[in-house]
Amino acid sequence: MEEFLHQHQTIKEVQVIGVPDQKYGEEVMAWIILKDGVQVSEDELKAYCKGQIATYKIPKYWKFVSEFPTTVTGKVRKVEMRDISAKELGLTQRK
């Protein structure tokens, strides 16, 4: 999924995570760092994905950021990304 999105001409870096969903348990979310001086919308990225990858793999949520949270060694902290995203989107785990 990340490799596919990384092929888009506007994307510099991408991280894909799962966020809580009441119905399915989890939904796909992409955190995107764009290349300098370019812009792209969620709709444009969804259209890029449509017909190229399975529908269930297309991120439901998108977040455009300038950097990813990392450890002191530079490893991306996906757990922190998930927590931040769930809080911002007001999502909770399925009971």
Secondary structure, 3 states (H helix, E strand, C coil): CHHHHHCCCCEEEEEEEEEEECCCEEEEEEEEEECCCCCCCHHHHHHHHECCECHHHCCCEEEECCCCCECCCCCECHHHHHHHHHHHHCCCCCC
